[in-house]
Amino acid sequence: MSATHVLLSGVVGSTAYGLAHAGSDVDRLGVFAAPTEDLHGLHRPKESHVTTAPDRTLHEAAKWCRLALAGNPTVLELVWLPEELYEVRSELGDELVALRSTLLSAPRVRAAYLGYAAQQFRRLQARGDGSFPADVRRRTAKHARHLKRLCHQGHELYATGRLTLRVEDPEEYHRFGEQVAADPSAARPLLRHYEDAFATTRTVLPPQPDEAPVEAWLRRVRAHLYTPDGRTGA
């Protein structure tokens, strides 16, 4: 896959949230476009490329759009990054960022963010009373921070149609993580609070995402990377 086909890429994860520490990995996420000719062959190109050292995940444009339209929290981060965290931002990437509000719908945001947080809580509960090795305790604290962040960010997106990735008080998240690492049930009141908040908040989001502009963008991507002789565009 040529680097020229990466449309949008940036630093996500704990760095974007303001929760990174000295030993944190730097995670990158991006969108690439497969050459249009490759989409018509017997074997379709890979839809995702995942590497380590550096840690980077790239999703093909169509797959990224499907995930984003489903409300996938990790994927949606990419179009809400602070400017300084983008490392690749092509014209088509700029267009995708401009479409970010059309990707959203109330039921899918609620299901994705709150559902993911509930899944994290079930994992925490399964780990018992906190009497486990230090490495497991660190992972538990990390998952607890993600639970809190997903709840807060998901509710913000549901209520306002905007997503702020950087948390206001990182230390509060770290304290919460340590509390839950010691006693996983400490996460239950937070999850209940946000379940109630989602239930009582009047959302600004539509019942369905607006797929038409996303479809039009994807067709522009395909046209940009199509050449009759099979060579891909720049």
Backbone bond lengths (Angstrom), bond angles and torsions (degrees), N, CA, C in turn:
res aa  C-N    CA-C-N  psi(-1)  N-CA   C-N-CA  omega(-1)  CA-C   N-CA-C  phi
1 M - - - 1.460 - - 1.517 109.30 -
2 S 1.297 116.41 123.88 1.456 120.83 -179.46 1.507 111.19 -75.40
3 A 1.343 115.44 140.79 1.460 119.91 178.06 1.517 111.28 -63.27
4 T 1.346 117.09 -21.30 1.461 119.50 -179.98 1.526 111.50 -68.55
5 H 1.327 116.97 -14.22 1.453 120.19 -178.89 1.527 112.50 -92.62
6 V 1.332 118.13 -0.88 1.462 120.73 174.53 1.527 107.90 -77.07
7 L 1.326 115.87 120.83 1.456 121.20 -175.05 1.519 112.25 -92.75
8 L 1.330 115.69 -32.76 1.460 120.67 -176.37 1.523 108.17 -156.48
9 S 1.320 116.47 132.60 1.456 119.87 -179.79 1.520 109.21 -155.63
10 G 1.324 115.33 146.94 1.458 118.49 179.06 1.513 111.69 -165.26
11 V 1.315 114.82 176.12 1.460 123.23 179.58 1.521 108.73 -86.74
12 V 1.322 116.20 124.49 1.463 121.97 -177.92 1.530 108.97 -119.94
13 G 1.319 116.60 -161.49 1.451 120.90 174.13 1.516 114.23 70.02
14 S 1.334 115.95 -148.64 1.460 121.28 -172.04 1.522 112.83 -61.34
15 T 1.328 117.37 -30.45 1.470 119.59 176.81 1.521 110.17 -63.77
16 A 1.312 116.60 -44.85 1.468 120.81 179.68 1.519 111.31 -67.28
17 Y 1.338 117.49 -32.79 1.461 120.66 -178.04 1.532 112.49 -79.22
18 G 1.341 116.89 -16.07 1.458 119.79 -173.39 1.516 112.59 80.72
19 L 1.337 116.96 20.03 1.457 121.93 -178.10 1.518 113.08 -108.97
20 A 1.317 117.57 6.25 1.469 120.98 -177.74 1.522 110.64 -72.09
21 H 1.321 114.91 149.16 1.469 121.03 172.83 1.517 107.82 -125.42
22 A 1.306 116.78 -176.55 1.467 120.75 -172.13 1.522 112.88 -57.05
23 G 1.320 117.63 -34.03 1.461 119.91 -177.09 1.515 114.80 -96.77
24 S 1.300 117.53 6.69 1.473 120.55 -176.28 1.523 111.87 -70.22
25 D 1.325 115.15 143.83 1.458 120.30 172.38 1.534 109.22 -72.17
26 V 1.330 115.82 153.69 1.456 121.35 173.85 1.524 106.83 -102.92
27 D 1.317 115.91 112.78 1.459 121.76 -176.19 1.519 110.28 -98.32
28 R 1.317 115.09 137.59 1.460 121.01 178.46 1.531 109.54 -123.44
29 L 1.323 114.22 144.14 1.462 121.27 179.46 1.515 108.10 -134.24
30 G 1.329 115.75 143.08 1.453 118.07 -179.49 1.515 113.04 -154.64
31 V 1.330 113.63 170.87 1.474 123.25 176.23 1.517 107.51 -118.83
32 F 1.332 116.37 130.48 1.459 119.77 173.71 1.521 108.69 -124.23
33 A 1.298 115.74 162.67 1.469 120.87 178.05 1.517 109.53 -117.29
34 A 1.308 116.60 125.62 1.459 120.92 174.17 1.528 108.89 -70.65
35 P 1.347 117.92 147.60 1.467 119.21 174.15 1.529 109.90 -55.99
36 T 1.297 116.63 134.27 1.465 121.28 -173.99 1.520 111.79 -58.08
37 E 1.335 117.17 -38.72 1.461 120.13 179.31 1.526 111.63 -59.18
38 D 1.338 117.08 -33.98 1.463 120.45 -177.72 1.524 112.68 -67.45
39 L 1.323 116.91 -19.60 1.458 120.51 -178.38 1.519 112.51 -77.57
40 H 1.337 117.11 -10.26 1.464 121.05 -175.71 1.522 112.63 -104.94
41 G 1.315 117.62 1.59 1.456 119.98 -177.49 1.517 113.36 -86.75
42 L 1.307 114.18 -177.52 1.464 120.84 -179.00 1.521 110.97 -66.17
43 H 1.307 116.46 -39.40 1.463 121.55 -178.07 1.524 109.30 -114.01
44 R 1.321 115.39 118.68 1.450 119.69 -179.01 1.533 110.38 -74.59
45 P 1.319 117.35 148.68 1.468 120.14 179.96 1.527 111.44 -68.16
46 K 1.331 115.23 159.86 1.457 120.10 177.21 1.523 109.78 -60.01
47 E 1.329 114.96 142.10 1.465 119.62 -178.90 1.528 112.86 -93.28
48 S 1.316 117.14 -13.02 1.466 120.25 178.43 1.521 109.64 -144.12
49 H 1.305 115.10 143.66 1.468 122.40 174.38 1.513 107.51 -126.48
50 V 1.329 116.79 122.08 1.461 121.93 -178.34 1.521 108.16 -121.53
51 T 1.322 116.26 127.75 1.454 121.29 178.49 1.527 109.50 -128.05
52 T 1.331 114.90 159.05 1.464 121.27 171.71 1.519 107.54 -120.64
53 A 1.329 114.67 155.27 1.471 121.24 -179.07 1.530 111.93 50.96
54 P 1.311 120.73 64.11 1.466 125.62 8.05 1.526 112.40 -86.73
55 D 1.343 115.27 159.83 1.459 121.51 177.82 1.525 108.46 -80.14
56 R 1.321 116.05 110.68 1.456 119.62 -177.40 1.520 110.04 -145.46
57 T 1.314 115.66 135.12 1.463 122.85 174.12 1.517 108.34 -119.76
58 L 1.324 116.24 127.04 1.461 121.96 176.43 1.522 108.54 -120.82
59 H 1.313 116.62 126.82 1.461 121.52 176.74 1.521 109.65 -107.38
60 E 1.329 115.96 139.41 1.462 120.24 174.85 1.531 108.46 -62.97
61 A 1.322 116.07 149.74 1.464 121.31 -170.25 1.523 113.23 -52.48
62 A 1.324 118.07 -46.11 1.460 120.18 -178.20 1.522 111.55 -65.17
63 K 1.333 116.87 -42.55 1.464 119.63 179.20 1.520 110.43 -64.27
64 W 1.349 116.10 -43.27 1.463 119.15 179.51 1.525 109.99 -57.82
65 C 1.320 117.41 -44.46 1.464 121.20 -179.23 1.522 111.36 -62.65
66 R 1.319 116.89 -42.18 1.469 119.56 179.12 1.527 110.75 -62.10
67 L 1.316 116.72 -44.18 1.463 120.34 179.55 1.523 111.30 -64.78
68 A 1.327 116.29 -43.00 1.464 120.25 -179.37 1.526 111.09 -64.73
69 L 1.319 117.28 -42.21 1.466 121.20 179.05 1.524 111.80 -65.00
70 A 1.325 116.73 -23.97 1.463 121.16 176.14 1.523 111.75 -82.41
71 G 1.335 117.40 -5.41 1.461 121.60 178.68 1.510 114.49 87.71
72 N 1.330 118.06 15.44 1.461 121.13 -177.81 1.527 111.13 -55.32
73 P 1.333 119.21 116.88 1.459 121.28 -174.99 1.524 113.92 -61.35
74 T 1.308 117.62 -41.29 1.459 120.44 -177.97 1.516 111.06 -64.71
75 V 1.306 117.13 -44.49 1.460 122.12 -178.48 1.531 111.18 -66.42
76 L 1.325 116.98 -41.18 1.465 120.60 -177.36 1.521 112.81 -64.52
77 E 1.337 117.13 -25.07 1.470 119.91 178.53 1.525 111.91 -51.65
78 L 1.319 115.42 -37.23 1.459 120.31 -170.89 1.528 112.90 -59.82
79 V 1.317 118.04 -32.47 1.469 119.56 -177.41 1.519 112.98 -96.59
80 W 1.345 116.80 9.46 1.460 121.06 176.91 1.531 111.52 -124.70
81 L 1.318 118.12 17.01 1.459 121.05 -178.11 1.523 111.59 -70.87
82 P 1.341 117.30 148.96 1.466 119.82 167.34 1.526 109.19 -60.28
83 E 1.305 116.79 148.37 1.467 121.68 -174.86 1.527 112.53 -51.92
84 E 1.327 116.57 -40.62 1.467 119.71 -173.16 1.525 113.54 -69.91
85 L 1.330 117.74 -12.00 1.462 120.08 -178.45 1.527 113.21 -94.52
86 Y 1.334 117.19 -5.27 1.464 118.93 174.01 1.526 109.53 -78.52
87 E 1.327 115.72 135.07 1.466 121.22 178.31 1.528 111.50 -110.39
88 V 1.321 117.30 -28.54 1.464 122.76 173.43 1.524 106.24 -132.31
89 R 1.331 115.72 128.25 1.464 119.24 179.03 1.526 107.97 -148.01
90 S 1.316 116.14 89.66 1.458 122.28 179.45 1.532 109.68 -78.33
91 E 1.337 115.88 175.47 1.459 119.10 176.36 1.527 111.27 -60.70
92 L 1.319 116.14 -42.12 1.457 119.38 177.14 1.523 111.22 -67.05
93 G 1.321 116.93 -32.67 1.456 120.56 174.60 1.514 111.42 -65.34
94 D 1.336 116.98 -41.40 1.469 120.77 175.57 1.524 110.78 -59.19
95 E 1.330 115.81 -41.11 1.466 119.82 179.36 1.530 110.75 -62.68
96 L 1.327 116.08 -38.44 1.457 119.74 -179.73 1.528 110.60 -65.92
97 V 1.321 116.90 -42.94 1.462 120.26 177.04 1.527 110.29 -58.57
98 A 1.324 116.32 -40.77 1.465 120.97 -179.08 1.527 111.98 -66.02
99 L 1.326 117.17 -20.40 1.466 121.69 -178.68 1.526 113.08 -91.35
100 R 1.321 118.02 4.04 1.461 120.09 -168.08 1.528 113.94 -58.73
101 S 1.320 117.76 -34.85 1.466 119.17 -179.37 1.525 112.28 -70.21
102 T 1.331 117.31 -27.91 1.465 119.82 -179.55 1.529 111.93 -71.59
103 L 1.328 116.72 -16.02 1.455 121.38 -178.49 1.524 112.94 -77.74
104 L 1.332 116.72 -14.49 1.456 121.37 -166.63 1.529 112.89 -94.84
105 S 1.316 114.87 147.20 1.460 121.82 170.13 1.516 107.74 -148.58
106 A 1.324 116.15 146.58 1.465 120.94 -174.78 1.531 113.28 -59.24
107 P 1.337 119.36 -51.09 1.469 118.48 -176.56 1.530 112.65 -62.91
108 R 1.332 116.30 -37.88 1.462 118.64 -176.20 1.520 111.85 -74.89
109 V 1.326 117.33 -37.59 1.465 119.45 176.37 1.523 110.08 -64.07
110 R 1.303 116.06 -46.21 1.469 119.59 179.79 1.523 111.08 -60.87
111 A 1.326 116.26 -47.89 1.461 120.02 -177.85 1.522 111.60 -64.56
112 A 1.330 116.64 -40.12 1.456 119.81 -175.87 1.522 111.55 -72.08
113 Y 1.319 117.35 -51.82 1.463 120.05 -175.76 1.523 112.04 -72.56
114 L 1.312 116.95 -51.35 1.459 119.34 -179.30 1.520 110.89 -68.96
115 G 1.320 115.94 -35.85 1.457 119.55 178.33 1.515 112.41 -65.56
116 Y 1.340 115.93 -41.02 1.459 120.11 178.26 1.522 110.35 -66.31
117 A 1.338 117.13 -40.81 1.461 120.73 178.03 1.527 110.87 -62.36
118 A 1.334 117.12 -42.09 1.456 120.49 178.34 1.530 110.92 -63.79
119 Q 1.323 115.83 -37.37 1.466 120.17 176.80 1.519 110.65 -63.38
120 Q 1.326 116.77 -41.81 1.460 120.56 176.85 1.524 110.39 -61.13
121 F 1.333 117.08 -41.23 1.462 120.71 -179.49 1.527 110.73 -63.34
122 R 1.319 117.47 -42.09 1.461 119.79 178.86 1.523 110.99 -61.82
123 R 1.322 116.57 -36.49 1.462 119.76 177.12 1.522 111.01 -66.04
124 L 1.320 115.56 -39.82 1.461 119.58 178.50 1.521 110.97 -64.08
125 Q 1.320 116.23 -44.23 1.456 120.63 179.52 1.529 111.56 -59.93
126 A 1.312 116.61 -37.45 1.455 121.46 -177.28 1.513 112.40 -66.78
127 R 1.337 116.02 -16.79 1.462 119.29 -178.55 1.520 113.39 -86.22
128 G 1.322 117.40 -4.31 1.452 119.81 171.78 1.511 114.72 86.37
129 D 1.336 116.38 -142.32 1.460 122.16 -166.61 1.526 114.30 -93.35
130 G 1.303 118.10 9.95 1.467 119.79 178.26 1.517 113.68 91.79
131 S 1.318 118.35 -2.05 1.466 121.16 -179.44 1.523 109.37 -89.61
132 F 1.355 115.77 73.77 1.456 120.77 -178.78 1.520 108.44 -139.56
133 P 1.332 117.67 168.98 1.462 121.10 -175.56 1.520 113.24 -57.64
134 A 1.338 114.94 161.28 1.464 121.12 -174.76 1.520 112.27 -60.44
135 D 1.353 118.57 -39.15 1.459 119.88 -178.22 1.528 111.04 -66.88
136 V 1.345 116.79 -36.79 1.460 120.50 177.06 1.526 109.52 -69.11
137 R 1.314 116.62 -37.46 1.467 120.70 178.64 1.527 110.58 -62.73
138 R 1.337 116.59 -39.99 1.471 119.86 178.35 1.523 111.18 -64.68
139 R 1.328 115.79 -42.20 1.466 118.89 178.54 1.526 111.04 -65.44
140 T 1.331 116.10 -37.46 1.461 120.14 178.48 1.521 110.76 -63.12
141 A 1.333 116.45 -43.76 1.466 120.36 178.16 1.527 110.63 -62.22
142 K 1.325 116.26 -39.20 1.466 120.39 178.66 1.527 110.77 -64.14
143 H 1.327 117.00 -44.61 1.456 120.41 179.63 1.526 111.21 -65.15
144 A 1.322 116.73 -34.64 1.463 120.10 177.43 1.525 110.62 -65.69
145 R 1.321 117.21 -40.66 1.467 120.35 177.34 1.529 110.11 -61.98
146 H 1.329 115.86 -40.31 1.463 119.23 178.88 1.530 110.93 -65.11
147 L 1.329 116.66 -39.06 1.457 120.08 178.05 1.530 110.24 -58.67
148 K 1.329 116.35 -49.19 1.459 121.05 -179.20 1.528 111.02 -62.81
149 R 1.323 116.76 -42.54 1.463 120.80 -178.77 1.525 110.84 -65.81
150 L 1.317 117.00 -44.58 1.461 120.42 -179.79 1.522 111.51 -61.27
151 C 1.312 116.39 -41.31 1.455 119.82 178.44 1.526 110.56 -62.04
152 H 1.321 116.20 -49.31 1.468 120.54 -177.15 1.529 111.22 -65.24
153 Q 1.323 116.65 -49.12 1.459 119.87 -176.93 1.529 111.23 -67.94
154 G 1.309 116.85 -39.51 1.452 119.56 179.24 1.519 111.88 -63.56
155 H 1.323 116.30 -40.69 1.468 119.27 179.11 1.518 110.89 -68.45
156 E 1.327 117.36 -38.87 1.464 119.96 176.07 1.530 110.77 -59.88
157 L 1.313 116.14 -45.47 1.463 120.45 -179.56 1.526 110.76 -64.21
158 Y 1.314 116.35 -40.64 1.462 122.49 -179.94 1.525 111.11 -65.56
159 A 1.336 116.34 -39.39 1.460 120.96 -174.69 1.520 113.22 -84.09
160 T 1.343 117.23 -33.74 1.464 120.62 -170.66 1.516 114.83 -118.90
161 G 1.334 117.69 -17.69 1.461 120.52 -174.73 1.514 112.69 78.59
162 R 1.324 117.30 10.29 1.469 122.10 178.94 1.524 109.61 -124.53
163 L 1.327 115.28 154.27 1.456 120.76 -178.99 1.525 109.44 -128.81
164 T 1.323 116.12 119.08 1.465 122.03 175.76 1.517 107.78 -104.03
165 L 1.323 116.69 114.85 1.463 119.70 -175.32 1.529 112.82 -78.45
166 R 1.317 117.19 -40.47 1.473 119.64 -177.03 1.528 109.71 -75.84
167 V 1.320 116.15 125.17 1.462 120.11 -178.01 1.529 109.58 -76.40
168 E 1.328 115.45 153.16 1.466 119.71 -175.33 1.515 112.35 -73.29
169 D 1.324 117.55 -38.86 1.471 121.23 -174.27 1.530 109.06 -132.50
170 P 1.332 117.47 86.65 1.466 119.67 -178.31 1.528 113.54 -56.39
171 E 1.325 117.48 -36.74 1.463 119.65 -178.34 1.524 111.55 -63.36
172 E 1.319 116.76 -34.79 1.461 119.92 177.22 1.527 110.56 -61.34
173 Y 1.332 116.33 -38.90 1.465 120.93 178.74 1.526 110.66 -68.20
174 H 1.325 116.41 -39.37 1.466 119.07 178.82 1.528 110.87 -67.44
175 R 1.332 117.43 -39.50 1.471 119.75 177.20 1.520 110.58 -63.35
176 F 1.329 115.72 -42.55 1.460 119.65 178.72 1.525 110.87 -60.94
177 G 1.331 116.22 -42.14 1.455 120.15 178.74 1.511 112.55 -59.82
178 E 1.330 117.08 -41.73 1.464 120.60 179.92 1.522 110.99 -68.99
179 Q 1.327 117.34 -38.05 1.466 120.41 177.71 1.523 111.03 -61.46
180 V 1.332 115.46 -43.79 1.459 119.55 -178.35 1.526 111.06 -72.82
181 A 1.324 117.09 -32.31 1.465 119.64 176.63 1.525 110.51 -62.83
182 A 1.331 116.32 -34.09 1.467 120.37 178.36 1.520 111.91 -79.38
183 D 1.333 116.28 -32.45 1.463 120.97 -178.49 1.519 108.67 -150.09
184 P 1.331 118.50 96.01 1.464 121.28 -176.04 1.525 114.36 -55.43
185 S 1.330 117.90 -26.33 1.463 119.57 -179.93 1.528 111.88 -67.54
186 A 1.339 117.64 -13.78 1.464 121.00 178.50 1.524 111.81 -64.94
187 A 1.321 117.66 -15.71 1.466 121.03 179.13 1.527 111.86 -82.66
188 R 1.336 117.68 -15.96 1.465 119.97 -174.30 1.532 113.49 -61.98
189 P 1.341 119.64 -45.26 1.478 118.35 179.93 1.527 113.15 -60.76
190 L 1.325 117.37 -36.70 1.466 120.27 178.92 1.529 110.46 -64.47
191 L 1.321 115.97 -45.69 1.460 119.41 -179.35 1.530 110.73 -63.62
192 R 1.320 117.27 -41.20 1.466 120.14 178.45 1.525 110.93 -64.21
193 H 1.344 116.02 -39.55 1.464 120.10 178.69 1.528 110.46 -57.69
194 Y 1.315 116.78 -45.75 1.455 119.56 -177.14 1.523 112.49 -76.56
195 E 1.313 117.71 -29.12 1.468 119.00 172.41 1.526 109.93 -60.64
196 D 1.340 116.00 -42.82 1.464 120.27 177.27 1.526 111.15 -67.22
197 A 1.340 116.30 -40.16 1.465 120.32 -178.67 1.522 111.40 -63.15
198 F 1.307 117.16 -43.64 1.464 119.95 176.97 1.533 110.41 -62.83
199 A 1.315 116.30 -39.23 1.467 120.39 -176.13 1.523 112.02 -68.69
200 T 1.326 117.40 -29.81 1.472 120.20 -174.31 1.526 113.64 -104.84
201 T 1.309 118.49 -6.90 1.464 121.46 -177.84 1.525 110.56 -85.76
202 R 1.315 114.49 135.95 1.465 119.86 174.47 1.536 107.82 -84.53
203 T 1.295 116.29 112.78 1.462 120.95 -175.21 1.523 112.05 -78.27
204 V 1.324 115.44 151.48 1.468 120.70 173.07 1.521 111.04 -94.69
205 L 1.318 116.93 -4.97 1.459 120.53 -174.75 1.528 111.17 -83.81
206 P 1.319 117.07 150.33 1.470 120.99 177.98 1.525 111.09 -75.98
207 P 1.324 116.89 165.61 1.467 119.69 178.76 1.530 113.56 -71.40
208 Q 1.332 116.33 -21.25 1.463 120.84 178.28 1.525 108.87 -137.30
209 P 1.332 118.08 147.14 1.463 119.46 174.16 1.526 110.19 -69.51
210 D 1.311 115.95 160.36 1.468 121.55 178.43 1.527 108.05 -94.18
211 E 1.318 116.41 95.82 1.458 120.73 -173.61 1.527 113.07 -76.51
212 A 1.322 118.15 -22.23 1.467 120.32 -172.80 1.532 112.95 -58.92
213 P 1.339 120.38 -49.32 1.465 118.68 178.93 1.524 113.03 -67.51
214 V 1.321 117.19 -28.28 1.466 120.59 177.32 1.524 109.91 -69.63
215 E 1.320 115.38 -42.72 1.467 120.66 176.12 1.527 110.70 -61.35
216 A 1.333 116.77 -42.72 1.467 120.55 179.37 1.523 110.88 -63.71
217 W 1.336 116.60 -39.74 1.473 120.14 177.74 1.520 110.22 -62.55
218 L 1.316 117.09 -45.05 1.463 120.49 -178.08 1.528 110.72 -63.24
219 R 1.312 117.51 -36.26 1.464 120.13 177.74 1.536 110.77 -68.64
220 R 1.346 117.14 -33.55 1.470 118.96 175.16 1.524 110.47 -66.44
221 V 1.312 116.83 -37.24 1.463 121.13 175.86 1.523 110.01 -60.72
222 R 1.321 116.94 -46.65 1.470 120.60 -178.78 1.532 111.13 -63.97
223 A 1.327 116.12 -39.87 1.465 119.34 179.01 1.529 110.49 -66.30
224 H 1.306 117.03 -38.09 1.468 121.38 -178.51 1.525 111.51 -64.77
225 L 1.325 116.47 -33.96 1.462 120.12 -175.86 1.525 112.69 -104.32
226 Y 1.332 115.64 24.68 1.470 119.40 177.56 1.517 109.93 -111.95
227 T 1.320 114.88 130.83 1.469 121.43 169.96 1.526 108.08 -136.53
228 P 1.327 118.69 137.78 1.460 121.57 -174.32 1.525 114.07 -59.44
229 D 1.346 116.87 -29.45 1.473 118.36 -177.10 1.531 112.19 -87.39
230 G 1.333 116.04 5.21 1.468 119.04 175.89 1.514 114.25 91.41
231 R 1.340 117.61 -9.72 1.462 119.05 176.75 1.526 108.62 -79.04
232 T 1.324 116.41 144.78 1.452 120.42 -177.21 1.504 110.49 -89.49
233 G 1.322 115.18 151.05 1.462 120.39 177.60 1.494 111.96 -73.70
234 A 1.313 115.89 166.76 1.459 120.53 -179.65 1.515 109.70 -77.60
